[in-house]
Amino acid sequence: MHGALLGAADLRQRRKQNCTESDKMAPEERNKENSKLGRSPKCMLIQRFAKLFFGCLAAVTSGMMYAVYLSTYHERKFWFSSRQELEREITFQGDSAIYYSFYKELLKAPSFERGVYELTHNNKTVSLKTINAVQQMTLYPELIASVLYQASGSEEVIEPVYFYIGIVFGLQGIYVTALFVTSWVMSGTWLAGMLTVAWFIINRTDTTRIDYSIPSRENWALPYFACQVAALTGYLKKNLNCSAEKFCYLLVSASTYTFMMMWEYSHYLLFVQAVSLFLLDSFALAQSEKVHEVYKIYMFSLFLGYLLQFENSALLVSPLLSLVAALMLSKYLQMNVKKGTFMSRLLKIMYIYLVLTVTLTLNLLLKMFVPHKENEHLLKFLEIKLGLNTTKNFTMNWLLCQESLQAPSQDFFLRLTQSSLLPFYILVLIICIFSVTQVVFRRICGEPLKETVKLEDGRIGERPEIVYHVIHTILLGSLAMCLEGMKYLWTPYVCMLAAFGVCSPELWMTLFKWLRLKAVHPILLALILSMAVPTIIGFSLWKEFFPRIMTELSELQEFYDPDTVELMTWIKRQAPVAAVFAGSPQLMGVIKLCTGWMVSSLPLYNDDDLLKRNENIYQIYSKRSAEDIYKILTSYKANFLIIEDSICNEVGPVRGCRVKDLLDIANGHVVCEEGDSYAYSKYGRFCHEIKMNYSPYVNYFTRVYWNRSYFVYRINTVISFQS
């Protein structure tokens, strides 16, 4: 490490000289270089412009076509244009329903200012609770969408729901375009961008959740993160002219801040990125000044986000803030200690240890002095997930049973292999890792980095943007191997890195340098393979998957839930306006959206009080007495109770992960005997017993509506016991 960090000074010097050397290069030298290749400067300029124009055109076209594809698929899946408003809204499930309901409320408000005030002082959503919905649910996307809808005069042109989902689909188009550009910048050919988009769409099941929950925060946020990664890739490149560097810097700044405002968990993903940059800088593989400029962007975004997110304490105790502060402190110490002294040498050797120690210490101190509750449940979940603790808590066990928080299934890897993505990704990653390892070893031995890496050098590991992506994809991949939900962060960059690799002559040249080819000229073979391999992959993907995609778009799928439609219609016609409904959080989100009635819980998992409410109200599916359930429901001022037959009679694929099983474990109603476990209580399961219409259940609850899926009971205010 000592030898690796000795090159920091010459890297700083190269950083200062970068603009002058690239921007003020003598025209005579360029003319000489072009004349050697037999090309005039004018011809070169036309060629570069044509390459840039057609590349940009392909990138924008890919994004637009993907957005149109999503819109067409959504229409075919839900028959959206032929549905009534209520039937359309039912397609938003769980937390998606809550986000869209607040968008509706903003549009109904007499003014935007009044709408924002009602959201920040909201007491019409959850009973007995006033919440700042903008802060707690990160409603900045809805604020932006409502402003654009009203300011653009779209009220007379397009319905609010189409405008909303249109923005989300448009952002997904930007997402794909950003991945295209990233792969193009890394490989030098927009053929890599086309292959990235093809793999992304073919593996859509594993690259995006847009099919399942359109309004989710990640669908709003990840396109901005993709733009940030694309800009960061360009910013890290060597020999970048000043104009391009400034543009990339501004784009990194704007997209980082926007990403942080769109998603409450964005700072965790930025922390992973900061770790990647830290490792890149530790081995002196990038210009240190550039990396520390990115750290300043993180710090500024955190500070601005803290202020504009109503002093969000989660940002103050985030690991990102602690890491960036530790890195900037270490940088300050290095710059202010006299070079050549024992202390300066010690700082270089102990750099990584110093940063990690300061980061952990600072994070612990912040958590001691800054009151925070927002993400405590995440730490408890990680403890249990890693086997450091056990619990009978319903909420924790319910989270552990969620598919997105399980290890990825074999089907996931099989799908990636069938599309040829995983094999090429592994090949590219192995070559890059070995090349980076060679470069790190050379740096440790004191060998300086080359100012300009040429194709014939076969040293792809000396390019800082490549090293960054290798580290980043390894870190994200490690998380994806633990939690299947993380695959939506990892797989898009798998598509990008694999496409870059097979289209990059430098990567093939690096491989040929190791193999020491002599029969064929390695540069020529590398150029041929960088065109031939992606072309072959593209044709095979087209032949196998294009008919499937077209069939998918041509088939009319049917999504219709008559029982839920009937329930919502009954509530709007029969229930009092001031009524409060209790039931599963997922159903409460739909009720809030479709009817506007107040509910007792919400499908949100970032608030301890809401988590406790959800657990208490889920007791309607446990083996508790009618009196216990009545006391729980009345404590939240609930007037109506909704029992869902699908939960009450759930036959889950994994025994022990059904809601009623988790409740029995949490309530101590599980008895183990001779290796078998079964539920036992002196009371029957409430959701079954209440349907029998006998005392004492009829004393507390009166059935007022039912269909095949739902049973609605009025919670009696005056209890009359039958003799």
N, C-alpha and C positions, 0 to 999 in steps of 0.2 A: 504493500500500500504506500510505503514511503516513496518508492521509486515512481509509482503510478501518479502520485500527486505532485511530483517535482515539475511536471509539465504545465502546471496551472498558470505560471507566469507567462510562458510563451503563448499559451492559448489566449490569455488576456490581450497580449500584444497583437495577435492575429485578429482578435475581435475589433480592435481599434483600427486596424489597417483594412478591414474587410470592405468597407464602403468605398474607400479611395481606390482600392485595387480593382474592384468590380465595376464601379461607376466611371472611373477616370482612365480606364484602359485605353491606351493610345489607339486611334483608328488605324495607324500604320501596322501595329502588331496584329490587329484583327484581320487586316487585309492580307498580311503575310500568311497568317494561319489558314485563311480561306483559299489563298492562291496555291498553297501546298496541296490542298484537297481538290484543286481544279474548279473551284466554285467562286463566283463573284459575290461581293457583299450584298448586292441587291437580290440576287437569287436566294441567298441564305435568309434574308429578311422575309421574302415572300414565302419561303418554305416554313419558317417558324410561325408566321402569321396564320398560314393555312392550317398547320398542325394545331395551333391554339384555338382557332375558330371552330374547326370540326370537332375538336375535343370538347369544347364548351357546349357546342350544339348537341353532341351525343349525351353529355352529362345532364343537361336540362331536359332533353327529350326523354331520357330514362326516368328521371324523377316525375315528369308529367304523366308518362304512360303508367307508371306504378300507381300514382294517385287515381287515375282513371280506372285502373284495374281494381283497386280497392273499392271504389265507389260502385262499380258494376257488380262485383262479388257481393257487396253488402245488400244491394238491391235484390239480387237473385236469391240471397239467403233469407231475407226478411220480408220480401214483397213490400218494401217500404212505401213506395208511391201509392199503392192501392189500400193502405191501412188508414184507419182513423187515428186521430192524435193519441187516444188512450192506448191503442194497440201498439203504436210506435214506441211510446214511452215505456211499455212493459219490457221491451227488448233491452233496456238499460237495467242491469241487475246489480245488486249489492251496492258497493261504494260508488259505482258509476252513476247510479240513480240519484244519489245525494248530490254529486257534483253538478249534474244537469239540472236538478231541482233549483239550485241556487242561481244558475244561469237564467232560468225562467223567472225567478223572483226579481232579479235585477232588471229584466225587461219590463216587468209589470210595475215597477216602482215609478212614482210620478217624475222623478229625476234621478240621474246617476248618483249624485251626492247623497240623496235620501236612501237610495238602494244600498250604497256602501255603508252608510250609518246603520241601517237595519241589519246588515250582515255582521258588522263588528259588535253589535249589541243585540244579538239574536236570542229571543226568548220564546219563539214560536215554533221551534223545531223539536227540542227535547224538553219534556215536562220537568218542571222545577229546576231548570238549569238555563242560565244565560251564558252564551258562548260567543267568543270572537271567531266566527266561522272562517273569516279570511285568513287569520293566522293559523288556526287549528287544522284547517283542511286545505291550506295552500290554494286559495281560490283565485290567485292572480290570473290564471288562464281564462277563467270565467269573466273576470273584470275586463280583460282585454277583448274577449269575444263580444261582450255586450256593448262595449264602446264602439268597436268596429261595425257592429250590426246597425247601431243607431246612427253613427256618424256617416256611414256610407249610404244612408237612405235605402237600405235593403228591405225595409218593412213591406213595401209594396211589390217587391220583386221576388223574394224568396222567403220561405217559412223559416222560423228560428232554428228548428231542429236541423234542417238541411244546411243552413249557414254554419252551425256549430260543427257538425260532423265533416263538413267540407273543409273547414280550417284544419281539423285534425288530419284528414287525408292529405291535405296540401303539405302539412308538416312532415308526413311520412315520405312524401315525394322529395322534400328537402333532405331528409335523412338519407335516402338512397343516393341523391346527388352528392352529398358530402362524402359518403363512402366511396363513390366513383372517383371523386377528385383526390381523395387520400391515396387510393391505389395508383392513380395516374401520376401523382407527384412522386411517389416512391419508385415506380417502375420506369417512368418516362414515356409510357405509351398508354393511350386511352383504351387500348384493347383490354388492359387489366381492369379498367373501370367497367367495361361491358361484362366481363366475366364475373366481377364482384356482384353486379346487379343480378345477373342470371342465377348465381348461387344463392343470393339473398332471397329472391322470390321463390325459387324451388324449395328452399328450406324454411319457408315462411312460418311453419308450425313452430320452429325452434328459434326464429330470429325476432319475432314480434308477437305481442299479445293483442294486436289491434282487432283480431277477429272476435275476441271475447269481451273486451271492455274498452270501448272507444274513448270515454272521457278520463281513463286512468291517468295519473300524474306522469307516469313514465312515457306515455305516448305523446304528451306535450313536451316533456323535458329532453328525451334522448336525441331528437333531431338537433337541438342546440349543442348537446355534447358532441355529436358527430361533427358539427361545424367547427367546434373548438379543437377537436383532434385533427381535423384537416388543416386548420390554420397553424396549429402547433407543429405539425409535420413539416410544413413549409418553413416555419420560423426556425426550426432546428437545423435546417440544411446549411451546409457550408457554402461559402462564396455567393451568398445571396445579396443582390443589389439592395441599396438603401430603400428604394420605393417599395419593393416587394416585402422587405423586412418590416417596414412600418405598417403596411397593410395587414400583414399577418399578425403583428402585435396588436393592432386595434381590433381585429376580428377575434383574437384569443380573449382579449379583455371583455368585449361586449358579450360574446357567447358564454364565457364563464359566469359572468354575473347573471345573465338571463337564465342559464341552466340552474343556478342556485335558487333563483326566485320561483322556478316552476315546480320543483320537487323537494319535498322535505328531507329526503334521504340523499340529496345530491352531494352533500359535503363528504359522505362516505366514499362515493365513487371518485370524487376529486382527491380524497386522501390516497386511494390506490394509485392514482395518476402521480401524485406528489412523491410517493415512495419510488415509483419508476424513475422519475427525474432525479431523485436523490441518489439512487444507485448509479444512474448514468453519469452524474456529476462526480460521484465519489471516485470513479475510475478514470476521471479526466478524459472522457470520451466525447464530451460536448463543450462548447464554449461556456465557461462558468457564468459569465455575465448574462447570457441569454437565459440560462436556467434560473438564476436569481431574479431576473425580471419577471418570470412566470410566478415565482414565489410572491413577489410584490402584488401581482394581479390577484392571487389567492387572498392575500391579506386585505386588500382593498375590497374585494367582493364580499368577504366575510363581514367586514366592518359596515359596508353599505347595506348588506342583507340584514344584519342585526338591527340597524336603525329602521329600515323600511318594513321589516317583518314584526313590528311592534315589540322590539327588544327581545327577540327570540333567544332565550338562554341556551338552547340546544346548540347554537352556532358557537357560543363561547366555550362550551365544554367539549366541542368536537375534536377528534384526534387531528384533523387537518390544521386547525389553529395552533395546536401544541407543536406539531411537527414543523410547520412553517416558521414559527417563532424560534424554535431550537435551531433550525438551519440558518436563519438570519443572524442569530446570536453567535453561532460558530463561525460564520463568515466574518462578522465584525471582529472577533478575537483574532482570527487568522490575519486580517488586514492590519491590525494594530499592534501585533507582536513583531518585534524586530527580526528580519529574516536572517537565517544563519545561526540563530541562537538555539540553545537546547530546548527552550520552550516552544519555538516555532516548529522544530522537528517533532517534538512530542505531540503537538496539536495535529500535525499531518498524519502521524501514525495512529493516533487515537480518535481520528475524526468521526468514524462511524459510531464507535462506542460513546463518544461525547454526545452526538446528536440523539441517539436512542435514549441515553440516560436523562438528558435534559427534557426530551419529549415526554417520557413517562412521568417525571417529577412534576413538570408543569401541568400536565393533564390532571394528575391527582390533586394538586393544589387548587386548580380551577374548580374541580368538582367539590372540593371541601368548602370553598367560599362563595361559589355561584349556585344559588338555588335552582335546581332543575329536576323535572320529573318526566319530561317528554319521552325519553328513550330508555328509561330504567328497565322496562320490560324486555328490551332487546338484549341487555346484558344478562338478565336472568335466563332468557331463552338460550343464549350462547353457552352459558354454564351447563345447562341440561343437555344441549345438543352435543357438546364436547365430552359429556360423561363426567363432568366435574361435580355434578349434583343430581339429585333425584327429587321428584315432586309428585304430589297427587292433585295439584292445582288444576282445575278444569281448563282455564284459559291457556296455560302453558302446554298442557297435553294436547289441547285442541290445535294449537299452532304447530306442534310437532307432527300432527297427523296430516297437515295440509300437504298436498302433492308438491307444491312449489318449494317446500322446505325439506323435502326428502332428497336423498342422493339420486342423481339422474338414473333413469332406467336404461336397460340394454337397448330398448327400442330407439332411444335418442341417438346412440352411437351407430345403430344400424341404419337409421335414416340418413345420417351424415355420410356414412360409407357408401350407401347406394347412389347418392348423388355425386360420388367421387370427391367430395369436399375434404373429408377427414384424411384420406391417404395423402393427398397433395399438401394439406396443411402440415401434417407430421413431417413430410419430406422437407418442405421449406423451412420449418422450424428447426429441424436437426441441423441443416446446413448453416442456418444463421447462428445457432447457438455455438457450433464448433468454430465458426469464423470469429464471433465475438470473443470466445475464450482465447483464441490465438492472439487477438488484438490486446486483450487485457494482460496476457502473459508478456507480450512485447512491452507494454507500458510499465509493468512491474520491473522489467529488466532495464528500463530507462530509455527505450527506443521511442522517439517522437512520432506523432501521427503525421501522415502525409498531408500536405496542404491541399492537394487535389487528388482524389482517387480516380484513376483511369480504368477503363474497361479491362485492359490487359493485365492490370495488377491482381485482379481476382480477390479483392479484399472488401467484400460487402459489409463485413463487421466493423469497418472503420467509419461508416456513415452514421452519424448520431441519431438521425430520425429512424433508421432501421433498428438500431440497438434499443431505442425507446420502445418501439412497437413490440419487439421481442420480449422485453421485460414486462410490458403492460399486458400482453396476451397471456403470458405465463401466470401472472398474478390473478387475472380474471378467470383463467382456466382453472386455477387451484380452487377458487371460490365456487365455480360452477360444478366442480367434482363433489362438493359438499352439499350444495343447495341447488336443486333443479331450476328454481326461479332465476338464478343468476345466469342461466344459459342465454337469456334474452339480452344480457349485456356482453357476453363473450362471443356468441356465435356470429353476430355481424362482423366482428373484427377477425374472426377465423376466415370468413369469406374474403375479406379485404386482404389479409396477409397471404392467403393461399394464392389468390389471383395475382397479387404483386409478384410473388416468387416465380410462378411458372412463366410470367411475361417479362421477367427481368433478365437481360443478358448478363448482368453482373453476377447474379446468383448462379447461373449456369457456368460462367467463367470461373467462379470460386470453386465450384465442384470439379471442373476440369483441371484446375491448378493442382488440386490434391491428387487426381488420378494420373496427372502427367501425360496427357494424350500427346502422341507424336504422329500418328498415322494421318489425322485430320487436323487442319489448323483450328485451334481451340476457339479463337475469336469468331471465326466464320461459323463454326458449329453452334456456338452460344447464340449468335444472332438468328440462325435458322431455327433452333429449338424454341427460342423466345417467341417466335411467330407460329411455328408449327404446332407445338403442344397446346397452347390455348385455343387454336383454331380447331384442332381435333376434339378437345374437351367441349368446346362450344357446339360443334355439330352433333356430338353424342348426346349432350343435354337437350338440344333442340329436338332430336329424333325421339328421345324417350319421354321427356317431360312436357314439351309444348302441347301435344294432343291432350294430355291430362289437364293442363291449365285451361285449354279451350273447352273441354268437356265440363270442367268445373264452372265455367262462366255461362255455359249454355243450359245447364240443368237448373230447373226451378225447384228450389228447396222450400219447404213449408215450415215456418215457425208460427205456431198458433197455440195460445194458452187460454182456452175459453173459461176455465175455472177462475183464473186470476182476473180476467176481464170482468166476469160476473161479480167477483168480490169487490173490485174497485168501483164498479157501477153501483152496487148496493151501498157502499160506504158514502159515496157522493150524494145518493138520493135519500138514505134513511138515517145516517148517523148525525147526531147534533154537531154543529160547527165547532163547539168547544170540546168535543170528545178527544180523549187520549187513548191511543191503541197500544197494546202490548203483544209481543210475539217475537219470533226470531229476528235478529238484526237485519238479515238480508231482506226479509219481507217488509220490515219497517222502512227500509230505504225506498222500496217501490211504492209503498203507501204514501210516503212523504212526497214523492215526485208526482204520482198520478192524482192524488186527492188534495194535497196540501194540508191534511190533518196533522195534528201534533202526535208524536210517538214517544215511547218511553226509552228507546235505545236506538243506536245507529251502528252500521257495520264499519266502524272505525276502530283502529287498534293502536292509536298513538296517545291515548288518554286513559289514565288509571281509573278515573271515575266511570267512564263509558265501558271499560273492560269489566269492571265490577258489576255494573248494571246488566251487561250482557249475560254474565254468569248467573246472576240472580234470576233474571227473567227466563233463562233457559231451564230453570228448575221446574217449569211446567211439564217437562218431559222426564222428570225424575220420579223416584218413589217417595214422595213427600205427602203430607196430609193436606186436605183441602184448606184447613185453617192456615197452615204455613204459607201456601201459595197465595191465599187471599191477603195475608199480611204483607207479603212481598209486593204484590201488585198495587195495593192501596197506598203503600209507602211512596210509590211513584205517581200517585194520583191517576192511575189508569182507570178508564171507564169500560173498555172492551178488551177481551182476550181472544186471540186467534190461534187455534191449534192447527198445525199443518200435518196432514196425514203422512206425508212423505218422510217427515222426521220421526213421528211417533212410531210408525211401522217400518222404519229404515232397516234394510237388509244390506249392510255395507260389505264390500269385498274384503275388508280387513276387520276382523272381530277385535273389539277393543278401541276402535277409532270412531265408532258411531257416537252421536251426541249423547244418547242415553247410557252407553257404556262408560263414557268419560264422566258423566254425572254420578253414576253409581260408584265409581272409583273415588271421586272427590268427596262424596257424602259418606263413604265408609260402608256402602251397601253391598260390597263384593265379599263373598265368603269363599275361601279356598279349602277344598276337601279332596284328599287323595289325588292331588295333582291337577284337579279340575277346579275352575272358578265359576261361580254363578252369583247372580244378584239376589239379595234377600233383604226384605224390609217388612215390617208389620203393616205397611200401607202398600196398596197396589200402585202401579204407575199412573200418575195423575192424568196424563193425556188419554189413557184408556178408561179410567174409572169415571171421568167426568161425562163421557158419552153414555153411560148407563142410566143417567137421570134418576139417581136415588140419593137419599140423604147420607151425609151432610152436603154433598156437592151441589144439589139443587138449591140449598139454602144460601149459598154464597154466589152461585153463578146461574144465569138463565140463558139458555140457547136462543138466539134470535135469528141466526142464518146459518145455512150449511150447504155445501155441494160436495162433489166427489173428493175434493182436495182440502177444503178448509171448513173449519167449524168455528163460528163466531159466538162468543158468550158475553152477555152484559154482566159486569161486576156489580152486584147488588149493593146499594148504599144502606138499605135497611134489611137486616138479616132476620128472617122468620124461621125458626127451627120447627120442623114437623115432629110430632110426638110419635 
